[in-house]
């Protein structure tokens, strides 16, 4: 990967190079970088090559509410970083870089010390976040602000008909990208039942598109008798009958075709 694709070197202090991975020129030079190449390069630059053998990076087409997720497998100590293709494809290249580095910090803390504090983003996470922000010229944060993109995909809406519809900040409205109504599987459901007790009614959904089936016209069946008749005519044209040499041999005639002789008995 070239220097222009990873960021321009702007300064050097303490024997460590300072880069600018958020350089606006990279939006024109390399707007859609390969995430696997970025992952390997960042692993060498910022994580002492601790991740390449234990972490996998992939795109996810089904993530609509968060830009990235790092999953852990405690038994195998293997990590899986999933990046949201629907959200990040609408954002600048800089957001992809910062999201990938954010999830790589989570993966590094788990691989090295099994730190699974993903929600709290404690002091260990912030230490590496500040370190990389200073070295790479980026702005890794704890939470993303892709609210407009998230709302773009949240096309299924429900509103509660209970008291919570008058309370801030949601006014009883639940928005989701999937057609999954609020229910017991939501972590806040039991609290809602105790404090409100209302019923969620669907108020918005994407327009349904009706697919029209194209009717294939059946080809009429061809009449095969014309091929049979043509073969008969061809046989008659290519067939010759040898006349008998004398009257004594008139009980047998020879039917001659192009390739073979066929003996046919002839009735007197």
C-alpha positions in Angstrom: 0.0 0.0 0.0 1.4 3.4 -1.0 2.1 6.3 1.2 -0.6 8.3 -0.5 -3.2 5.6 0.2 -2.5 5.4 3.9 -1.9 9.1 4.7 0.7 11.8 4.2 3.6 12.0 6.8 3.4 15.5 8.2 5.8 15.5 11.1 8.2 13.4 13.1 8.6 13.5 16.8 10.2 11.3 19.4 11.3 8.8 16.7 7.6 8.2 15.7 6.1 9.3 12.5 2.9 11.4 12.6 0.5 10.7 9.7 -2.7 12.2 8.4 -5.0 9.4 7.5 -7.9 11.9 7.3 -6.2 13.8 4.5 -9.0 15.2 2.2 -6.9 14.3 -0.8 -7.4 10.6 -0.1 -11.1 11.0 -0.8 -10.1 11.6 -4.4 -7.1 9.3 -4.7 -8.5 6.3 -3.0 -12.2 6.8 -2.1 -13.1 3.1 -1.6 -10.0 1.4 -0.1 -9.7 -2.3 0.5 -10.6 -2.9 4.2 -8.4 -6.0 4.5 -5.3 -4.2 3.2 -6.1 -1.3 5.6 -6.5 -3.8 8.5 -3.1 -5.4 7.9 -1.4 -2.1 7.5 -2.9 -0.6 10.6 -2.0 -3.7 12.5 1.6 -3.1 11.8 1.5 0.6 12.4 -0.5 0.8 15.7 -1.0 -2.7 17.2 2.4 -4.4 16.9 1.0 -7.1 14.5 -1.0 -8.7 17.3 -4.2 -8.9 15.3 -3.6 -10.5 11.9 -3.6 -14.1 13.1 -6.6 -13.7 15.5 -9.0 -11.2 13.9 -11.1 -11.3 10.8 -12.6 -8.3 9.0 -15.6 -8.4 6.8 -18.4 -6.3 5.4 -22.0 -6.8 6.6 -25.0 -5.9 4.5 -27.5 -6.3 7.4 -26.1 -3.8 9.9 -28.3 -0.6 9.9 -28.0 0.8 13.4 -24.2 0.7 14.1 -21.2 1.3 11.9 -19.1 -1.5 13.3 -19.1 -4.4 15.7 -16.3 -6.5 17.2 -17.4 -10.0 18.4 -15.4 -12.2 20.7 -15.0 -16.0 20.9 -13.7 -16.6 24.4 -12.8 -20.2 23.9 -10.7 -19.7 20.7 -9.8 -16.1 21.5 -10.8 -15.2 18.0 -12.3 -11.8 17.0 -14.6 -10.9 14.2 -14.9 -7.3 13.1 -18.0 -6.5 11.0 -18.4 -3.2 9.2 -21.7 -1.8 8.1 -21.8 -1.6 4.3 -25.2 0.2 4.2 -24.0 3.0 6.6 -20.4 3.4 5.6 -21.0 3.5 1.9 -22.9 6.8 2.5 -20.1 8.3 4.5 -16.6 9.7 3.6 -13.5 7.6 3.5 -12.4 9.2 6.8 -15.4 7.6 8.7 -14.4 4.2 7.4 -10.9 4.6 8.6 -12.0 5.8 12.1 -14.6 3.1 12.4 -12.1 0.3 11.5 -9.5 1.7 14.0 -12.2 1.9 16.7 -13.1 -1.8 16.3 -9.4 -2.7 16.1 -8.8 -1.2 19.5 -11.6 -3.4 20.9 -10.0 -6.4 19.2 -6.5 -5.6 20.5 -7.7 -5.2 24.1 -9.4 -8.6 24.0 -6.5 -10.4 22.3 -3.9 -9.0 24.7 -5.8 -8.9 28.0 -9.3 -10.2 27.3 -10.9 -6.8 28.0 -14.5 -7.1 26.9 -15.7 -3.7 28.1 -17.2 -2.6 24.7 -20.0 -0.5 26.1 -18.1 1.4 28.7 -15.1 2.3 26.6 -13.0 2.5 29.8 -9.5 3.9 30.4 -7.7 1.2 28.4 -9.7 1.9 25.3 -9.3 5.7 25.7 -5.6 5.4 26.1 -5.2 3.7 22.7 -7.8 6.0 21.2 -5.9 9.1 22.1 -2.6 7.5 21.1 -3.8 6.6 17.6 -5.6 10.0 17.1 -2.3 11.8 17.8 -0.2 9.6 15.5 -2.7 9.2 12.6 -4.3 12.6 12.5 -7.8 11.1 12.9 -10.7 11.6 15.3 -11.7 8.2 16.7 -14.6 8.7 19.1 -16.5 6.4 21.4 -19.8 6.7 19.6 -20.6 7.5 15.9 -22.9 10.3 14.8 -24.3 8.7 11.7 -27.9 9.5 12.8 -29.1 10.6 9.4 -27.9 7.5 7.7 -29.4 5.3 10.4 -32.8 7.0 10.1 -32.7 6.6 6.4 -32.9 2.8 6.8 -35.4 2.9 9.7 -38.5 2.7 7.6 -40.7 0.7 10.0 -42.3 2.9 12.7 -44.5 2.0 15.7 -46.1 4.4 18.3 -47.3 3.5 21.7 -50.9 4.4 22.5 -50.1 4.7 26.2 -48.8 7.6 28.4 -45.3 7.4 27.0 -46.4 8.9 23.7 -46.3 12.3 25.5 -42.9 11.9 27.0 -39.6 13.1 25.6 -37.3 12.2 23.9 -39.0 9.5 21.8 -42.7 10.3 22.4 -43.5 6.6 22.2 -42.1 6.1 18.7 -39.9 3.1 17.8 -38.1 3.1 14.5 -36.5 0.1 13.0 -34.9 -1.1 9.7 -36.5 -4.5 10.1 -40.2 -5.3 10.3 -39.9 -6.5 13.9 -42.5 -5.0 16.2 -41.5 -4.1 19.8 -41.9 -7.0 22.2 -40.5 -9.1 25.0 -37.1 -9.6 23.2 -36.3 -5.9 23.7 -34.3 -5.2 26.8 -36.5 -2.3 27.7 -39.8 -4.1 27.3 -40.4 -5.1 30.9 -39.7 -1.6 32.1 -42.1 -0.2 29.5 -44.8 -2.6 30.6 -44.5 -1.5 34.2 -44.3 2.3 33.6 -46.6 2.6 30.6 -48.4 -0.6 29.6 -49.4 0.8 26.3 -49.6 -1.1 22.9 -47.4 -0.3 20.0 -49.3 0.3 16.7 -47.5 0.5 13.4 -47.8 3.9 11.8 -45.4 3.7 8.9 -43.8 1.2 6.6 -42.1 1.2 3.1 -44.4 1.0 0.1 -44.9 -2.5 -1.1 -43.8 -3.2 -4.5 -45.7 -5.8 -6.5 -43.8 -8.0 -8.9 -45.5 -8.7 -12.1 -44.7 -12.2 -13.5 -43.8 -12.1 -17.1 -45.8 -14.7 -19.1 -43.6 -16.6 -21.4 -45.2 -17.2 -24.8 -45.1 -20.9 -25.7 -43.6 -21.7 -29.0 -46.0 -23.7 -31.2 -45.0 -27.3 -31.7 -43.5 -28.0 -35.1 -45.0 -30.6 -37.3 -42.4 -33.4 -37.7 -44.2 -35.1 -40.5 -42.6 -32.7 -43.0 -39.2 -34.1 -42.1 -40.5 -37.6 -42.7 -42.0 -36.7 -46.1 -38.7 -35.0 -47.1 -36.8 -38.2 -46.2 -39.1 -40.3 -48.3 -38.6 -38.0 -51.3 -34.8 -38.0 -50.8 -34.8 -41.8 -50.7 -36.8 -42.1 -53.9 -34.5 -39.7 -55.7 -31.4 -41.7 -54.7 -32.8 -45.1 -55.4 -32.3 -47.0 -58.7 -33.7 -50.5 -59.6 -31.5 -52.7 -61.8 -33.4 -54.5 -64.4 -33.1 -58.3 -64.5 -30.6 -59.8 -66.9 -32.9 -62.4 -68.2 -36.4 -63.8 -67.5 -35.1 -66.7 -65.4 -33.7 -64.3 -62.8 -36.8 -62.2 -62.5 -37.6 -63.5 -59.0 -35.0 -61.3 -57.5 -34.2 -57.6 -58.1 -31.5 -55.5 -56.6 -32.4 -52.2 -55.0 -29.3 -50.0 -55.3 -28.8 -47.0 -53.1 -26.0 -44.6 -52.7 -24.1 -46.6 -50.2 -25.3 -50.2 -49.9 -27.0 -52.9 -52.0 -30.3 -54.1 -50.6 -31.8 -57.5 -51.8 -35.5 -57.5 -52.1 -37.6 -60.5 -53.0 -40.0 -59.8 -55.8 -43.2 -61.7 -56.3 -43.9 -63.2 -59.8 
